Amino acid sequence: MMIAKQPATSLRFLWLVLAALMVVFHLGLIFWGLVPNLVSRPLHLAFILPWVFVFGAKSQAELASGVALSALGVSASLWIAVNHDMLGDQYGFLEGDFQVGVAVTLLICVIEAARRSIGWPLPMVAVTALIYALFGSAIPGEFGHSGTPLRSFLGTLTIAEGGVWGSLTAVSVGVVSIFVIFGAVLNAGEAGQGFMNVAAAAAGRLKGGAAKVSVISSALFGSISGSASANVASTGAITLPAMTKLGYPKRLAAAVEAVASSGGQIMPPLMGAGAFVMVELTGVPYTGIMAAAILPAILYFFAVWVGINAYARRYDLRGIDKSEQPSTRDVLITSAFFLVPFSVLLWGMFGAGFTPQYAACMAILAGTALLFFNREGRFDRDQIARRISSALLNAARQIAMIASIIFCASIIIGVLSITGLGVKITSLILSGSGGLLWPSLLLTALACLVLGMEVPTTAAYVICVSVAGPALIQQGLEPLQAHLFVFWFALLSTITPPVCGAVFIAAGMIGENWIKVALTAMALGVGLYAIPLGMIANPDILRVSEAPVAALIAFFRMALGLGVLSYGLIALRSPLAKFMVGLSGMAIILSGVFF
């Protein structure tokens, strides 16, 4: 994840101006009409590069190279935007060495931006894909390709509405950025405290109350942050000390926070940008994605809740003292800071029938208005300035990080399309599974788990679904069912060793061995492993908007199985008993295959 170096005070104003311009640009695309794709998407890249290369520089060497790369990348992006009419007539074929230079510059900047934002794995996959595209014609047999002229290949990736400027980038420009701004505005004000107060009022007094507060607050906060790491860092700063103060074992406290925070990426509306990418790839409306995702997300947090109850019995975990809980007045006042923007968002989508991004823009305006007030009702000029600065800077950084991932993943998707490799991998999955669905699911799950350990969830989902999705759909799954299955398994790496980002952060914050935390998190987060399989066995759970009764029947069936599975894994001590009860729980979850 990109770690921003705080700029010198003299430059802070310039960064704030750039962040404001970026926010206005993205909001303007929604409010003020259509802009050609080869204008809006290159300008999107031009805006994010300085944040990755310059603002995110961690050393003098990175800063120097970042300034150069930023200048080159911004210049190349602006050249594409200015000459979009001419390039549209070239149909993806580069004319002259200058255009080849622009194309190479763009690819280098996109790959390096992803490397600086999230590390080596995803850029290495992109580089490998490019090497395959350039030299794959020399590979004999089925996995070679017929080859494509260099200028045609590079042009398709960089001057046509595919590759770097493809449909994934459209999602980043028009939807993801808007919801990132929405989350940044809410987080800059009192909404975060509102989440914590509502959670404390709802569950603080219960047995294991501090852990349950973490679950509820992380679900609420994660619904707008969409990032497991950001969720742990923000809500964990409050919930982890609260749990340790009440005598919770450190491994359990950290595991609760990691597991609860990971659920933010499956909880509508944001889903870590995955929902918006899914809209583009499946053609299902955003509201349809939200409706399909909501019941499985509730099941996930239900399984965590059951696991906490089991641990509460084992360790006699008590709730939060009444004296330490927020007053009713505080709960009501602070909850308004997120309820008002959320109400505007939901009214815009479901009441007025606006697009999700337009409704989110309206919610951003409502959230911005609330930044001018605090829970005491005072109008504090310095506080308002700090909040607006925080919203702008956090929005710009988050947009830059997510966009750098999506631009790099777009290169991979472009290569899969141009060379036909995606179709070949689909055929390999079909033949390797013998044409049977469940073996195909297990192969896909393994691929998602491995790839998810190396790249962020959204990127892992995009790559896996591009190659495995068609195979699963050919074997009878509905497109949305296949996409949600892949997306859930791409999320496993947040709590599954050896690479488990949410666990690393939570363990570091509390000072516990990360392996102990990971093992506890895997038991608490067992729903993350079982629910995707349950969605295949019980497809009705995704049809709540079409067949609500059937969806609720599937929901309660899976809830029963998850309750048995989660409680048995944690409450029982005998390995044999754990195995037998766990097997019974999975049998109930998968019983939809037969009934």
C-alpha positions in Angstrom: 0.0 0.0 0.0 1.3 3.5 -0.8 2.7 5.3 2.2 2.5 9.1 1.7 5.4 11.2 2.7 4.1 14.4 4.3 5.0 17.3 2.0 6.8 20.4 3.2 4.5 23.0 4.6 5.3 25.4 1.7 4.1 22.7 -0.7 1.0 21.7 1.2 -1.1 24.4 -0.4 -0.1 23.2 -3.9 -1.1 19.6 -3.1 -4.4 20.8 -1.7 -5.0 22.7 -5.0 -4.1 19.6 -7.0 -6.4 17.4 -4.9 -9.2 19.9 -5.2 -8.8 20.0 -9.0 -8.8 16.2 -9.1 -12.0 16.0 -7.0 -13.7 18.7 -9.1 -12.7 17.0 -12.3 -14.3 13.7 -11.3 -17.4 15.3 -9.9 -17.7 17.4 -13.0 -17.7 14.3 -15.2 -20.8 13.2 -13.5 -22.6 16.6 -13.2 -21.7 18.3 -16.4 -22.2 15.9 -19.3 -20.3 13.5 -21.5 -16.6 13.7 -22.2 -14.9 11.5 -24.9 -13.3 8.4 -23.3 -9.9 9.3 -24.8 -10.1 12.6 -23.0 -11.5 11.6 -19.5 -9.4 8.5 -19.1 -6.0 9.9 -20.0 -6.8 13.0 -17.8 -7.6 10.5 -14.9 -4.1 9.0 -15.3 -2.5 12.5 -15.6 -4.1 13.5 -12.2 -3.0 10.3 -10.3 0.6 10.1 -11.4 2.0 13.0 -9.3 0.4 11.5 -6.2 2.1 8.2 -6.8 5.4 9.3 -8.0 6.0 12.6 -6.1 3.7 12.8 -3.1 4.3 9.1 -2.4 8.1 9.2 -2.8 9.9 7.8 0.3 13.5 8.8 -0.6 15.4 11.5 -2.5 16.1 9.0 -5.3 12.4 8.1 -5.6 11.5 11.8 -5.6 14.0 12.6 -8.4 12.9 9.7 -10.5 9.3 10.3 -9.6 9.4 13.9 -10.8 10.8 12.7 -14.2 8.3 9.9 -14.6 5.4 12.1 -13.5 6.4 14.7 -16.1 6.7 12.1 -18.9 3.5 10.3 -17.9 1.4 13.4 -17.6 2.8 14.8 -20.9 2.0 11.5 -22.7 -1.5 11.4 -21.1 -2.3 15.0 -22.1 -1.0 14.3 -25.6 -3.5 11.5 -25.9 -6.3 13.7 -24.6 -5.5 16.6 -26.9 -5.2 14.4 -30.0 -8.1 12.0 -29.3 -9.9 12.9 -32.6 -6.8 12.0 -34.7 -6.1 8.8 -32.7 -9.7 7.7 -33.1 -9.1 7.5 -36.9 -6.0 5.3 -36.5 -8.0 2.3 -35.1 -5.2 1.4 -32.6 -2.3 1.5 -35.1 0.7 3.7 -34.1 2.1 6.0 -36.8 5.7 7.1 -36.5 8.4 6.7 -33.8 7.0 9.5 -31.7 3.7 7.6 -31.1 5.6 4.5 -30.3 7.6 6.5 -27.7 4.3 7.8 -26.2 3.0 4.2 -26.0 6.1 2.9 -24.3 6.2 5.8 -21.9 2.6 5.2 -20.9 3.2 1.5 -20.3 6.3 2.1 -18.2 4.6 4.8 -16.1 1.5 2.6 -15.5 3.6 -0.4 -14.4 6.0 1.6 -12.2 3.0 3.5 -10.6 1.5 0.1 -9.6 4.9 -1.0 -8.3 5.3 2.0 -6.1 1.7 1.8 -4.9 1.4 -1.9 -4.0 4.8 -3.6 -4.6 6.1 -6.0 -7.3 3.7 -8.9 -7.8 1.0 -7.2 -10.0 3.6 -5.3 -12.1 5.5 -8.5 -12.6 2.3 -10.2 -13.9 1.8 -7.3 -16.3 5.4 -7.5 -17.5 5.1 -11.2 -18.0 1.9 -10.7 -20.0 3.7 -8.1 -22.2 6.6 -10.5 -22.8 4.2 -13.2 -23.7 2.4 -10.9 -26.1 5.7 -9.9 -27.8 7.3 -13.4 -28.0 4.5 -15.9 -27.5 4.4 -16.6 -31.2 7.6 -18.5 -30.7 5.9 -20.9 -28.2 4.9 -24.1 -29.9 1.6 -25.8 -29.3 -1.7 -24.7 -27.9 -0.3 -21.9 -25.7 1.5 -20.0 -28.4 -0.2 -17.3 -30.5 0.0 -16.2 -34.1 1.7 -12.9 -33.2 0.6 -9.3 -33.8 2.6 -6.4 -35.4 4.3 -4.4 -32.7 2.7 -1.1 -33.6 -0.7 -2.6 -33.7 -0.2 -4.3 -30.4 1.2 -1.2 -28.6 -1.5 1.0 -30.2 -4.3 -1.3 -29.1 -3.1 -1.0 -25.5 -2.4 2.8 -25.5 -4.3 4.8 -28.1 -7.6 2.8 -28.5 -10.4 2.4 -26.1 -9.0 -0.9 -24.9 -6.0 -1.9 -22.9 -5.0 1.0 -20.6 -8.1 3.0 -21.5 -10.5 0.1 -21.4 -13.6 -0.7 -19.5 -11.9 -1.2 -16.2 -10.5 2.3 -16.4 -13.9 3.6 -17.1 -15.1 2.2 -13.8 -12.1 3.8 -12.0 -12.9 7.2 -13.6 -16.7 7.3 -13.4 -17.6 5.3 -10.3 -14.8 4.2 -8.0 -13.3 7.7 -7.7 -16.7 9.1 -6.8 -17.3 6.6 -4.0 -13.7 7.1 -2.8 -14.4 10.8 -2.5 -17.6 10.0 -0.6 -15.8 7.8 1.9 -13.1 10.4 2.4 -15.7 13.1 3.1 -17.4 10.9 5.7 -14.2 9.9 7.3 -13.0 13.5 7.6 -16.0 14.4 9.8 -17.9 12.8 12.7 -19.1 9.8 10.8 -16.4 7.5 12.0 -17.2 8.3 15.6 -20.9 7.9 14.8 -20.2 4.3 13.6 -18.3 3.5 16.8 -21.1 5.1 19.0 -23.9 3.2 17.3 -21.9 -0.1 17.6 -21.2 0.5 21.3 -24.8 1.3 22.0 -26.0 -1.8 20.1 -23.6 -4.4 21.4 -21.3 -2.9 24.1 -23.2 -4.4 27.1 -23.4 -7.9 25.6 -21.0 -10.7 26.6 -17.9 -10.2 24.5 -19.3 -6.7 23.9 -16.0 -5.1 22.9 -15.4 -7.6 20.2 -19.0 -7.2 18.9 -18.5 -3.5 18.8 -15.5 -4.1 16.6 -17.6 -6.3 14.3 -20.5 -3.8 14.0 -18.2 -0.7 13.6 -16.0 -2.5 11.1 -19.0 -3.6 9.0 -20.3 0.0 9.0 -17.0 1.7 8.4 -15.9 -1.0 5.9 -19.1 -0.3 3.8 -17.6 3.0 2.8 -13.8 2.4 3.2 -13.7 -0.8 1.2 -10.2 -1.5 2.4 -9.4 -4.1 5.1 -6.1 -2.4 5.9 -7.6 1.0 6.3 -10.4 -0.5 8.4 -8.0 -2.2 10.8 -5.9 1.0 11.1 -9.0 3.2 11.8 -11.4 1.2 13.9 -8.6 -0.9 15.4 -7.1 2.2 17.0 -10.2 2.3 19.2 -11.4 -1.3 19.5 -8.0 -3.0 20.1 -7.2 -1.0 23.3 -10.8 -1.4 24.5 -10.5 -5.2 24.1 -7.1 -5.5 25.8 -8.3 -3.3 28.7 -11.1 -5.7 29.4 -8.7 -8.7 29.5 -9.2 -10.2 26.0 -6.3 -12.3 24.8 -4.2 -10.3 22.4 -4.4 -13.0 19.7 -8.2 -12.9 19.9 -8.5 -9.1 19.9 -6.3 -8.8 16.8 -8.1 -11.6 15.1 -11.5 -10.1 15.7 -10.4 -6.8 14.3 -8.7 -8.4 11.2 -11.7 -10.6 10.4 -14.3 -7.9 11.0 -12.3 -5.4 8.9 -12.0 -7.8 6.0 -15.7 -8.0 5.8 -15.8 -4.4 4.6 -14.8 -5.6 1.1 -17.9 -7.8 0.8 -20.3 -5.4 2.5 -22.2 -3.1 0.1 -22.2 -0.3 -1.0 -18.4 0.0 -1.8 -17.0 -3.6 -1.6 -13.5 -2.4 -2.1 -14.3 -1.2 -5.6 -15.2 -4.7 -6.6 -18.9 -3.9 -7.0 -18.2 -1.3 -9.6 -15.8 -3.5 -11.5 -18.5 -6.3 -11.4 -21.0 -3.9 -12.9 -18.8 -3.4 -15.9 -17.8 -7.1 -16.3 -21.3 -8.6 -15.8 -23.6 -5.9 -17.1 -25.7 -6.3 -14.0 -26.9 -2.9 -12.6 -25.2 -1.6 -9.5 -28.4 -2.0 -7.4 -28.5 -5.7 -8.6 -25.0 -6.3 -7.3 -25.8 -4.7 -4.0 -29.0 -6.8 -3.6 -27.1 -10.0 -4.5 -24.2 -9.3 -2.1 -26.1 -8.2 1.0 -27.3 -11.6 2.4 -23.9 -13.3 2.0 -22.2 -10.3 3.7 -24.7 -10.6 6.6 -23.9 -14.3 6.9 -20.2 -13.6 7.1 -20.7 -11.2 10.1 -23.2 -13.7 11.6 -20.5 -16.4 11.5 -18.0 -14.0 13.2 -20.6 -13.1 15.8 -21.2 -16.8 16.6 -17.4 -17.4 16.9 -17.1 -14.5 19.3 -19.9 -16.0 21.5 -17.9 -19.2 21.6 -14.7 -17.4 22.6 -16.7 -15.4 25.2 -17.8 -18.6 26.9 -14.2 -20.0 26.9 -12.5 -16.8 28.2 -15.5 -15.3 30.1 -15.3 -12.1 28.1 -17.3 -9.3 29.6 -19.0 -6.3 28.0 -18.1 -2.7 28.1 -18.9 -0.9 31.4 -22.0 1.3 31.2 -19.9 4.3 32.4 -17.7 3.9 29.3 -20.5 3.7 26.8 -21.6 6.8 24.8 -24.7 8.7 26.0 -27.9 8.4 24.0 -27.4 12.1 23.0 -23.9 11.4 21.6 -25.2 8.4 19.7 -28.1 10.3 18.1 -26.0 13.3 17.2 -23.0 11.5 15.8 -25.1 8.9 13.9 -26.7 11.8 11.9 -23.3 12.5 10.4 -23.4 9.2 8.5 -27.2 8.7 8.3 -27.8 11.9 6.4 -25.3 11.2 3.6 -26.3 7.5 3.4 -30.0 8.5 3.3 -29.3 10.9 0.4 -27.3 8.1 -1.4 -30.1 5.6 -1.0 -32.9 8.0 -1.9 -31.0 9.1 -5.0 -30.5 5.5 -6.2 -33.8 3.9 -5.2 -36.2 6.9 -4.7 -35.2 9.3 -7.5 -33.8 6.6 -9.8 -30.4 8.3 -10.4 -27.3 6.4 -11.3 -25.2 5.3 -8.3 -22.5 7.8 -9.2 -24.9 10.7 -9.5 -26.5 9.7 -6.2 -23.1 9.5 -4.6 -22.2 13.0 -5.8 -25.4 14.3 -4.1 -24.3 12.4 -0.9 -20.9 14.0 -1.2 -22.4 17.4 -1.2 -24.5 16.5 1.9 -21.5 15.1 3.7 -19.4 18.2 2.8 -22.1 20.4 4.3 -21.8 18.4 7.6 -18.1 19.0 7.8 -18.9 22.6 8.8 -20.5 21.3 12.0 -19.3 19.2 15.0 -21.2 17.2 17.6 -21.3 20.3 19.9 -23.0 22.3 17.2 -20.1 24.7 17.0 -18.8 26.4 13.9 -15.0 26.0 14.2 -13.1 27.6 11.4 -9.8 25.8 12.0 -11.5 22.4 12.4 -13.4 22.9 9.2 -10.2 23.7 7.3 -8.5 20.6 8.8 -11.5 18.4 7.8 -11.7 19.7 4.2 -7.9 19.3 3.8 -8.1 15.8 5.2 -11.0 14.9 2.9 -9.2 16.2 -0.2 -5.8 14.7 0.5 -7.2 11.3 1.5 -9.5 11.2 -1.5 -6.6 12.0 -3.9 -4.3 9.4 -2.3 -6.9 6.7 -2.4 -8.0 7.4 -5.9 -4.4 7.3 -7.0 -3.7 4.0 -5.3 -6.8 2.2 -6.7 -6.4 3.7 -10.2 -2.8 2.5 -10.3 -4.0 -1.0 -9.6 -6.7 -0.8 -12.2 -4.5 0.7 -14.9 -2.0 -2.1 -14.4 -4.6 -4.8 -14.4 -6.0 -3.3 -17.6 -2.7 -4.1 -19.4 -3.1 -7.8 -18.3 -6.7 -7.9 -19.5 -5.7 -6.3 -22.8 -3.0 -8.9 -23.4 -5.4 -11.8 -22.6 -7.9 -10.4 -25.1 -5.4 -9.6 -27.9 -3.5 -12.9 -27.7 -6.5 -15.1 -27.0 -4.7 -16.5 -23.9 -7.8 -16.1 -21.7 -9.8 -18.4 -23.9 -6.9 -21.0 -23.8 -6.8 -20.9 -20.0 -10.5 -21.3 -19.9 -10.2 -24.4 -22.0 -7.5 -25.7 -19.7 -9.7 -25.3 -16.7 -12.6 -27.1 -18.5 -10.4 -30.0 -19.6 -8.5 -30.2 -16.2 -11.8 -30.5 -14.3 -13.2 -33.1 -16.7 -16.0 -30.7 -17.5 -17.4 -31.0 -14.0 -18.5 -27.9 -12.0 -17.1 -28.6 -8.5 -13.6 -29.6 -9.6 -13.6 -26.3 -11.7 -14.7 -24.4 -8.6 -11.9 -25.9 -6.5 -9.3 -25.1 -9.2 -10.6 -21.6 -9.5 -10.6 -21.2 -5.7 -7.0 -22.3 -5.5 -6.0 -19.9 -8.2 -7.8 -17.0 -6.5 -6.1 -17.9 -3.2 -2.6 -18.0 -4.7 -3.1 -14.8 -6.8 -4.8 -13.0 -3.9 -1.7 -13.5 -1.8 0.3 -11.5 -4.3 -2.0 -8.7 -5.5 -4.9 -6.7 -4.0 -8.3 -8.2 -3.9 -9.8 -6.2 -6.8 -6.8 -7.0 -9.1 -6.9 -10.7 -8.1 -10.6 -10.8 -8.8 -10.3 -9.1 -12.2 -7.5 -11.4 -13.4 -9.0 -14.6 -12.1 -12.5 -13.9 -13.3 -11.1 -13.0 -16.8 -9.7 -16.5 -17.2 -11.8 -18.7 -15.0 -15.2 -16.9 -15.2 -16.0 -18.0 -18.7 -15.3 -21.6 -17.8 -17.6 -21.5 -14.7 -20.4 -19.8 -16.8 -20.0 -22.5 -19.5 -20.6 -25.1 -16.8 -24.0 -23.6 -15.8 -23.3 -20.8 -13.3 -25.0 -17.5 -13.7 -22.5 -14.7 -14.5 -23.1 -12.9 -11.2 -22.8 -16.1 -9.2 -19.5 -16.9 -10.9 -18.2 -13.3 -10.3 -19.1 -13.3 -6.6 -17.6 -16.7 -6.1 -14.3 -15.5 -7.5 -14.4 -12.2 -5.7 -14.9 -13.8 -2.3 -12.1 -16.3 -2.8 -9.8 -13.4 -3.9 -10.4 -11.9 -0.5 -9.0 -14.9 1.4 -5.5 -13.5 1.5 -6.5 -10.8 4.0 -6.5 -13.4 6.8 -4.9 -16.5 5.3 -1.1 -17.1 5.7 1.5 -16.6 4.4 0.4 -13.2 3.1 -2.4 -11.8 5.3 -2.4 -8.0 5.3 -5.2 -7.4 7.8 -3.6 -9.8 10.2 -0.2 -8.2 9.9 -1.5 -4.8 10.7 -3.7 -5.9 13.6 -0.9 -8.0 15.1 1.5 -5.2 14.8 -0.9 -2.7 16.5 -1.4 -5.0 19.5 2.1 -6.5 19.7 1.2 -10.2 19.2 2.7 -13.0 17.0 1.1 -12.7 13.6 0.9 -16.5 13.1 -1.2 -16.9 16.3 -3.4 -14.1 15.2 -3.8 -15.7 11.7 -4.8 -19.1 13.1 -7.4 -17.5 15.3 -8.6 -15.3 12.4 -9.1 -18.3 10.1 -11.3 -20.0 12.7 -13.3 -16.8 13.3 -13.5 -16.0 9.6 -14.5 -19.5 8.5 -17.4 -18.0 6.7 -15.0 -16.5 4.2 -14.1 -20.1 3.1 -17.6 -21.6 3.3 -20.0 -19.0 2.1 -18.7 -18.9 -1.6 -19.4 -22.6 -1.8 -22.7 -22.0 -0.2 -23.6 -19.4 -2.9 -23.1 -22.1 -5.5 -25.1 -24.7 -3.7 -27.8 -22.2 -2.8 -28.1 -19.8 -5.7 -31.4 -18.4 -4.4 -29.5 -16.5 -1.8 -28.3 -14.1 -4.5 -31.9 -13.5 -5.8 -33.3 -11.5 -2.9 -34.8 -8.9 -5.3 -36.4 -11.5 -7.6 -37.4 -14.2 -5.2 -37.2 -12.9 -1.6 -38.9 -15.9 0.0 -36.5 -18.4 -1.7 -33.6 -16.1 -0.8 -34.6 -16.1 2.9 -35.0 -19.9 2.9 -31.5 -20.3 1.5 -30.2 -17.6 4.0 -31.6 -19.4 7.0 -30.3 -22.8 5.8 -26.8 -21.4 5.4 -27.0 -19.5 8.7 -27.8 -22.8 10.5 -24.9 -24.5 8.8 -22.5 -21.6 9.5 -23.6 -21.5 13.2 -22.8 -25.2 13.6 -19.5 -24.9 11.7 -18.3 -21.7 13.5 -19.3 -22.7 17.0 -18.0 -26.3 16.6 -14.6 -25.1 15.4 -14.1 -22.8 18.3 -16.0 -24.2 21.3 -15.1 -27.9 21.0 -11.7 -29.0 22.1 -11.4 -32.5 20.6 -10.0 -32.6 17.0 -12.4 -35.4 16.2 -15.4 -33.5 17.5 -14.3 -30.4 15.6 -14.1 -32.4 12.4 -17.4 -34.1 12.8 -19.3 -31.0 13.7 -17.5 -29.0 11.0 -18.5 -31.6 8.5 -22.1 -31.5 9.7 -22.1 -27.7 9.3 -20.7 -27.8 5.7 -23.2 -30.5 4.9 -26.0 -28.2 5.9 -24.5 -25.3 4.0 -24.2 -27.4 0.8 -27.5 -29.1 1.2 -29.0 -26.8 -1.4 -27.4 -28.9 -4.0 -29.9 -31.7 -3.2 -32.9 -29.8 -2.0 
